[in-house]
Amino acid sequence: IWNGFVFARCGPGPQGSVAETFAPFAADFADYHLDDLVSTGPAWTSEIAVNWKSVRDVDNEGYHVAMAHPGLQDLYGPNYRDYISPEGLSWSLAPFNPHGGRRWSVRHYLKILPDQPQLPEAKRRSWGYYGIFPNAVFTMAPEGVQFYQEFPLGIDRTLIRSMSYRRPDEDRRLRLARYLAGRIDRETQNEDIQLSIWSNEAMKSSAFDGFHLSDLEWGVRRYHDRLRGVLPVLTQAEAPPEDRMNATNDRLRGRGAFDACRDGIRRARAKGFHTSLITTVSSANVNELPDMGPLLEALGVERFFIQVLGLRGKAARKGCDPDGSEVSRVSASAWLAQVPAAAAAIARRGIRVIYPKVFLEPGEAFACAGLVADNYFVFPNGRVYRCPLCEDYPLHSLAFDGDRLVERPKLNENDLFRLDIPEGCVMHQLIQPGPAAPVGAPVTRIACCLLKQELQPG
């Protein structure tokens, strides 16, 4: 129970309580004394033949107000603003237009609405919208409060539900103002439903070639970034069958792994710790790397490390999904085309990014860390390696003998460091060789795995 409203959690989930989520706006809600409000009647519902995300897309950007909502444009259009809010929340503020009143309902609403001295002055002549992920919005107005939400009934069926509340001491004038506000709102609801239908139909058109979002639609992008974080199945080019949806999600993120990782970062940040995150890129997730930026920024991650799958050992197969395909290494072309650009975009969000060089540029000299640096990888069994690629094999060059670090007899990794081959890293070529290359002209040249690229924030 939060401020008199009952929220039901149908199953375990990553979100905190409603009070914790809405905490940044606790003072705003307190101004309206939500516990004291009285329902104006039963819930209003409407079922429409669209995917529920189409309804959210319309609601997550406000620039359409000027063209699609003549009543709202008259009431507050020039002053309406969407604001960047904490993760899981959305917030829009709409101070009334001092020159509004061309439409009958707006003109009489502005004229009749009595002053509400219990509210801060800025809220006596404005509407505010407060959304909580994924599907509920509270509308705060001087004369009352309402919420609206959407529920998916199927792929192309959505139930919209809304309830409104009034002050317990409502007088005749305030009741009339609430009635006029309801007229404005009902027009808006009908207009939004039509926009949702058009949006849903447009995505099914043969002319639809994907989403091209403008800067004004950052709210839509932010919402879908969060959806993709919670439901990685949404990153797939084709939707899996309905009976495989949950299994696909679990295969992509590991059962509960995403939620546990994200919640752990939140707890660490709440206690004042600095946080870093490491992700391993494979052919199964390289296309999702650009979507990490908004998530990292929202979580407050300060350093982001990108690892590459397959420089050591063999590619993972099947995993927890018996029907899954092999999870394999990223090709040179895919890595070079996507990883550096995604890393740069993440760094521009104020996050330090570190990732392996992996592939050398044409003409770039190869340097082995085993020869030019002092790195020691110490294992509980006493083995000490200079190269992490060798860790699965007894090629360690050093070992502990009591309290002394001693050199191992030949043949070991030190003897291999000095081999000079056109393919670059000899360890990689020995442990996980690729296809044979023409003499003197390798297909790709592999950099030392300890050679990193580092991008500073900004």
C-alpha positions in Angstrom: 0.0 0.0 0.0 1.4 3.4 -1.1 -0.4 6.6 -0.3 -3.7 4.8 -0.1 -3.2 2.9 -3.4 -2.8 -0.9 -3.5 -0.2 -2.4 -5.8 0.0 -6.1 -6.3 3.2 -7.9 -7.2 2.2 -11.1 -9.1 5.7 -12.6 -8.9 9.3 -11.9 -7.9 10.8 -9.0 -9.9 13.8 -6.7 -10.0 12.1 -3.5 -9.0 12.0 -2.2 -5.5 8.9 -1.3 -3.7 6.6 1.4 -5.1 7.7 3.8 -2.3 11.3 3.2 -3.1 10.8 3.7 -6.8 8.7 6.9 -6.4 11.0 8.2 -3.6 12.5 11.0 -5.9 8.9 12.5 -6.1 7.7 11.8 -2.6 7.5 15.5 -1.8 5.4 16.1 -5.0 2.9 13.4 -4.1 2.7 14.6 -0.5 1.4 18.0 -1.7 -1.8 16.3 -3.0 -2.6 14.3 0.2 -3.4 11.2 -1.8 -4.5 9.2 1.3 -7.4 11.6 1.7 -8.8 11.3 -1.8 -12.1 9.7 -2.6 -12.9 7.7 -5.7 -15.3 9.3 -8.2 -16.7 6.0 -9.4 -15.8 2.7 -10.9 -12.8 2.3 -13.2 -13.1 3.3 -16.8 -11.8 0.6 -19.3 -11.4 0.3 -23.0 -10.1 -2.5 -25.1 -8.3 -1.7 -28.3 -6.8 -3.8 -31.1 -3.1 -2.8 -30.8 0.0 -4.1 -29.1 0.4 -2.5 -25.7 3.8 -1.1 -26.5 2.2 1.1 -29.2 0.1 2.7 -26.4 3.3 3.3 -24.4 5.1 4.7 -27.4 2.5 7.4 -27.8 2.5 8.3 -24.1 6.3 8.4 -23.9 6.7 11.5 -26.1 4.9 14.8 -25.7 5.8 16.6 -28.9 2.6 15.3 -30.6 0.5 17.4 -28.3 0.6 20.5 -30.6 -0.7 18.5 -33.6 -2.8 15.8 -32.0 -4.4 17.2 -28.9 -6.1 20.6 -29.6 -7.6 20.7 -26.1 -4.3 20.1 -24.3 -2.6 22.5 -26.7 -5.1 25.2 -25.7 -4.7 24.4 -22.0 -1.0 24.1 -21.7 0.7 23.1 -25.0 3.4 25.8 -25.3 4.5 25.1 -21.7 4.5 21.3 -21.7 7.8 19.6 -20.9 9.1 16.0 -20.6 11.9 15.7 -18.1 14.7 13.2 -17.7 13.9 11.2 -14.5 15.5 8.5 -12.4 15.5 5.0 -13.8 12.1 3.4 -14.0 10.3 6.8 -13.8 9.0 9.4 -16.2 7.8 12.9 -15.4 6.1 15.7 -17.4 5.0 19.1 -16.2 2.4 21.2 -17.9 1.8 24.8 -16.5 -1.4 26.3 -17.9 -1.2 28.6 -20.9 -2.1 32.1 -19.6 -3.6 32.8 -23.0 -5.6 29.6 -23.2 -9.4 29.5 -23.7 -10.2 29.2 -27.3 -12.0 25.9 -26.8 -15.2 25.9 -24.7 -14.1 23.3 -22.1 -10.7 24.9 -21.6 -12.1 28.4 -21.4 -14.6 27.5 -18.7 -12.2 25.2 -16.8 -9.6 28.0 -16.5 -12.3 30.4 -15.4 -14.1 28.3 -12.9 -11.1 26.4 -11.3 -10.8 27.8 -7.7 -7.5 28.5 -6.1 -6.2 25.6 -4.0 -4.2 27.2 -1.2 -3.0 23.8 0.2 -0.9 23.3 -3.0 2.4 25.1 -3.8 1.7 28.0 -6.0 3.3 26.3 -9.1 0.9 23.4 -8.8 -2.3 25.5 -8.5 -2.3 26.1 -12.3 -0.7 23.1 -13.8 -1.0 19.4 -14.5 1.7 16.9 -13.7 2.3 13.4 -15.0 4.3 10.8 -13.1 4.9 7.4 -14.7 6.3 4.2 -13.2 7.8 1.5 -15.4 6.4 -0.3 -17.2 2.7 0.7 -17.5 1.2 3.1 -15.0 0.9 6.9 -14.9 -0.5 9.2 -12.3 -2.0 12.6 -13.4 -1.9 15.3 -10.7 -4.3 18.3 -11.1 -5.5 21.0 -8.8 -9.0 19.5 -8.7 -8.1 15.9 -8.4 -5.9 12.9 -9.3 -6.2 10.0 -11.7 -4.2 7.1 -12.9 -4.2 5.1 -16.1 -2.5 1.9 -17.1 -2.3 -0.6 -19.9 -2.5 -4.4 -19.8 -1.6 -6.7 -22.7 -4.4 -9.2 -23.4 -2.6 -10.6 -26.4 -0.1 -9.6 -29.2 -2.7 -7.2 -30.7 -5.1 -6.6 -27.8 -4.6 -4.1 -25.0 -6.8 -3.1 -22.1 -6.6 0.5 -21.0 -7.8 1.1 -17.4 -8.3 4.4 -15.6 -9.7 5.7 -12.3 -10.1 9.3 -11.0 -10.2 10.7 -7.4 -11.5 13.9 -5.8 -11.0 15.8 -2.7 -13.3 14.8 0.2 -14.3 18.4 0.8 -15.1 19.1 -2.8 -17.5 22.0 -3.3 -19.8 22.7 -6.2 -17.3 24.9 -8.0 -14.5 22.4 -7.7 -16.8 19.6 -8.9 -17.6 21.6 -12.0 -13.9 22.2 -12.6 -13.3 18.5 -12.3 -16.2 17.8 -14.8 -14.6 20.2 -17.3 -11.2 18.7 -16.9 -12.8 15.3 -17.5 -14.2 16.6 -20.8 -10.7 17.7 -21.9 -9.2 14.4 -20.8 -11.8 12.2 -22.6 -11.1 14.0 -25.8 -7.4 13.4 -25.2 -7.9 9.7 -24.5 -9.8 9.2 -27.8 -7.1 11.0 -29.7 -4.4 8.9 -28.1 -6.2 5.7 -28.9 -6.3 6.7 -32.5 -2.6 7.6 -32.5 -1.9 4.2 -31.0 -3.9 2.4 -33.7 -2.1 4.4 -36.5 1.3 3.6 -34.9 0.5 -0.1 -34.7 -0.8 -0.2 -38.2 2.3 1.7 -39.5 4.6 -1.0 -38.2 2.8 -3.6 -40.2 3.0 -1.7 -43.4 5.2 -3.0 -46.2 6.8 0.5 -46.3 8.0 0.2 -42.7 11.8 -0.1 -42.6 12.5 0.2 -38.9 12.5 3.0 -36.3 14.1 6.3 -37.0 13.8 8.3 -33.8 14.4 12.1 -33.5 15.9 13.8 -30.5 12.3 14.7 -29.4 11.6 11.0 -29.0 14.3 10.3 -26.4 11.6 9.1 -24.0 10.5 6.4 -26.4 14.2 5.2 -26.9 14.8 5.3 -23.1 11.7 3.2 -22.4 12.6 0.6 -25.0 16.2 0.5 -23.7 14.8 -0.4 -20.3 12.5 -3.0 -21.9 15.4 -4.6 -23.7 17.3 -4.7 -20.4 14.5 -6.6 -18.6 13.5 -8.7 -21.6 16.5 -9.3 -23.8 14.3 -11.4 -26.2 13.3 -8.0 -27.6 16.7 -7.6 -29.1 16.1 -10.5 -31.5 15.3 -9.8 -35.1 12.4 -12.3 -35.1 10.0 -13.0 -32.2 10.3 -16.6 -31.0 7.1 -18.6 -30.6 5.0 -17.6 -27.6 5.7 -21.0 -25.9 9.4 -20.3 -26.2 9.5 -16.7 -25.1 10.5 -17.3 -21.5 13.1 -20.0 -22.4 14.6 -17.6 -25.0 14.9 -14.9 -22.3 16.6 -17.3 -19.9 19.0 -18.5 -22.5 20.1 -14.9 -23.4 20.6 -13.7 -19.9 21.0 -16.8 -17.8 18.2 -17.5 -15.4 18.1 -14.7 -12.9 21.6 -13.5 -13.8 20.6 -10.1 -15.2 18.4 -9.2 -12.3 21.0 -10.4 -9.7 23.8 -8.4 -11.4 21.7 -5.2 -11.7 20.4 -5.4 -8.2 23.9 -6.0 -6.8 25.1 -2.8 -8.6 22.3 -0.8 -7.2 23.0 -2.0 -3.7 26.7 -1.2 -4.1 26.0 2.3 -5.4 23.5 2.9 -2.6 26.3 2.1 -0.1 28.7 4.5 -1.8 30.9 2.1 -3.7 32.4 2.8 -7.1 31.2 0.2 -9.6 32.6 -1.5 -12.7 31.0 -3.9 -15.1 32.4 -6.5 -17.4 30.6 -8.1 -20.3 31.8 -10.8 -22.7 31.0 -10.2 -26.4 30.1 -13.1 -28.6 28.2 -13.5 -31.9 25.1 -14.0 -29.8 25.1 -10.5 -28.2 27.4 -8.2 -30.2 24.4 -6.5 -31.7 23.2 -5.6 -28.2 26.4 -3.8 -27.2 25.1 -0.3 -28.3 22.1 -0.8 -25.9 24.5 -1.1 -22.9 25.1 2.6 -22.8 21.7 3.8 -21.4 21.7 0.9 -18.9 25.2 1.6 -17.6 24.4 5.3 -17.3 21.2 4.6 -15.4 23.0 2.2 -13.0 25.8 4.7 -12.3 28.5 2.3 -13.6 31.8 4.2 -13.8 34.0 1.7 -15.7 33.0 -0.7 -18.4 35.2 -3.6 -19.5 34.5 -5.5 -22.7 35.9 -9.0 -23.1 35.9 -11.1 -26.2 34.8 -14.8 -26.3 37.0 -17.4 -27.9 40.6 -16.2 -27.5 41.1 -19.0 -25.1 39.5 -22.5 -25.3 36.7 -23.4 -27.6 33.4 -21.7 -28.3 30.6 -22.6 -25.9 27.9 -24.9 -27.4 24.3 -25.2 -26.6 24.5 -24.0 -23.0 21.3 -24.2 -21.0 19.1 -24.3 -24.1 19.2 -27.8 -25.7 17.8 -26.2 -28.9 20.2 -23.3 -28.9 22.8 -22.7 -31.6 26.5 -22.5 -31.0 27.6 -19.3 -29.2 30.8 -18.5 -31.2 33.5 -15.9 -31.5 32.8 -12.5 -33.2 34.3 -12.2 -36.6 37.0 -9.6 -37.3 34.6 -7.6 -39.5 31.8 -7.6 -36.9 34.2 -6.7 -34.1 35.8 -3.8 -36.0 32.5 -2.5 -37.3 30.6 -2.5 -34.0 32.8 -2.7 -30.9 34.9 0.5 -31.2 31.9 2.6 -32.2 29.8 1.3 -29.4 32.7 1.8 -26.9 33.1 5.4 -28.0 29.3 6.1 -27.7 29.4 4.6 -24.1 32.4 6.8 -23.2 30.5 9.9 -24.4 28.0 9.1 -21.6 30.7 9.8 -19.0 31.8 6.1 -18.5 35.4 4.9 -18.8 35.6 2.0 -21.3 38.4 -0.5 -21.7 38.4 -3.3 -24.3 41.0 -5.5 -26.0 42.6 -4.6 -29.2 42.0 -8.1 -30.6 42.8 -7.4 -34.3 45.8 -5.5 -35.5 45.6 -2.9 -38.1 47.4 -3.4 -41.4 51.1 -2.6 -40.9 50.7 -2.4 -37.1 53.6 -4.1 -35.2 52.8 -7.0 -32.9 54.1 -6.8 -29.3 53.8 -9.6 -26.8 53.2 -8.6 -23.2 55.3 -11.6 -22.1 58.4 -9.8 -23.5 57.6 -6.2 -22.9 55.8 -6.2 -19.5 55.8 -8.0 -16.2 52.5 -9.7 -15.6 52.0 -12.6 -13.2 48.9 -14.7 -13.0 49.1 -16.7 -9.8 46.9 -19.9 -9.2 46.2 -21.7 -5.9 47.9 -24.8 -7.2 51.2 -22.9 -7.3 51.4 -22.3 -11.0 52.3 -18.8 -12.2 51.7 -17.8 -15.8 52.9 -14.8 -17.7 50.2 -15.2 -20.4 46.5 -15.7 -19.5 45.9 -17.7 -22.7 47.9 -20.6 -21.4 46.0 -21.0 -18.2 44.3 -24.2 -19.3 47.6 -25.9 -20.1 50.8 -26.9 -18.1 52.8 -24.3 -20.0 53.5 -22.0 -16.9 56.9 -20.5 -16.8 57.1 -20.0 -13.1 56.0 -21.9 -10.0 56.1 -21.6 -6.2 58.6 -23.8 -4.4 57.8 -23.1 -0.7 58.1 -19.4 -0.4 60.2 -18.9 -3.6 59.2 -18.2 -7.1 61.3 -20.4 -9.4 61.6 -20.8 -13.2 60.2 -23.9 -14.8 62.2 -26.1 -17.2 61.6 -25.9 -20.9 59.4 -26.2 -22.8 57.1 -23.4 -21.4 55.4 -20.2 -22.4 58.6 -18.2 -22.3 59.9 -20.2 -25.2 56.8 -19.5 -27.2 56.8 -15.8 -26.6 59.8 -15.4 -28.9 58.2 -17.0 -31.9 57.4 -14.5 -34.6 54.6 -15.5 -36.9 52.6 -13.5 -39.5 49.3 -14.2 -37.6 50.5 -12.1 -34.6 49.9 -13.9 -31.2 51.5 -17.3 -31.3 49.6 -18.4 -28.2 46.2 -17.8 -29.9 47.3 -19.6 -33.0 48.4 -22.6 -31.1 45.4 -22.9 -28.7 42.6 -21.8 -31.1 43.9 -21.8 -34.6 41.8 -20.4 -37.4 41.8 -21.4 -41.1 45.1 -21.7 -42.7 46.2 -18.4 -44.3 48.3 -17.9 -47.5 52.0 -17.6 -46.8 52.9 -14.0 -45.7 49.3 -12.8 -46.0 47.2 -13.9 -42.9 43.4 -13.3 -43.0 43.6 -11.5 -39.6 46.4 -10.6 -37.3 45.7 -11.2 -33.6 47.0 -8.7 -31.0 48.3 -9.7 -27.6 45.3 -10.3 -25.4 46.7 -7.9 -22.8 46.8 -5.0 -25.2 43.8 -2.8 -24.3 42.1 0.2 -25.7 41.0 2.7 -23.1 38.5 5.5 -23.7 38.2 8.2 -21.1 34.8 9.6 -20.2 33.4 12.4 -22.3 
